[in-house]
Amino acid sequence: MSEYTELMGELLELGASANPALPFTACILDASGQILVTACNASHISPLYSAEGLALHSLASEFDCRDQQPLTLLTTAEPDVLSLMAIYRARRQGININQIVYAVPRAKLKTLWPDDPSQSLEEGLKRFPESFRSSMSIEGGELADECFDAFEEGKMLTDKGEAPLKSLDIDQYWMTGDWLLDDWEDFEE
């Protein structure tokens, strides 16, 4: 059990609640472990709003990050090349994702969506400069089985035509701040 196990479980629940058909979820943490922003897949609103892309978009629009401040991206699925490109470009705004922790690898997701052209992080990173690749710490497999089960359930919903209607209100798919801390404070009162 790593330091991210509990948070990955919370992200899984959030994704399954916000978008049960595609429960991709991501959050960005600062060096002290504080959650800065969390986002769920909203690609039905824009193809650019993968969970990781929306989290980076929200962070860039809501925070002024110190240049090269180390940040961690925690996500229920191995980020694809589009997400890597967003991470790479975000560095120009001082958003330094230097650690990625993910649950389900792309290879496993391909068993559900065989036509998905996404590649593994290892393959995707080969497209980027060595300085970017070497600055990234990557850890995979955190709650992989549990997250895969949620993706499998989402696929079954979609295949049966039972996927729930999704809101077009983008604010339903992202939030700033440490929402786990807010829950804890409510519990203490």
Secondary structure, DSSP 8 states (H G I E B T S, - for coil): --TTHHHHHHHHHHHHHH-TTS--EEEEE-TT--EEEEEE--TTT-TT--HHHHHHHHHHHH----TTEEEEEEEEE---HHHHHHHHHHGGGTEEEEEEEEEE-HHHHTTT-TT-----HHHHHTTS-HHHHHT-EEEE-TTHHHHHHHHHHHHHHHHHT--------GGGSEEES-HHHHHHHHHH-
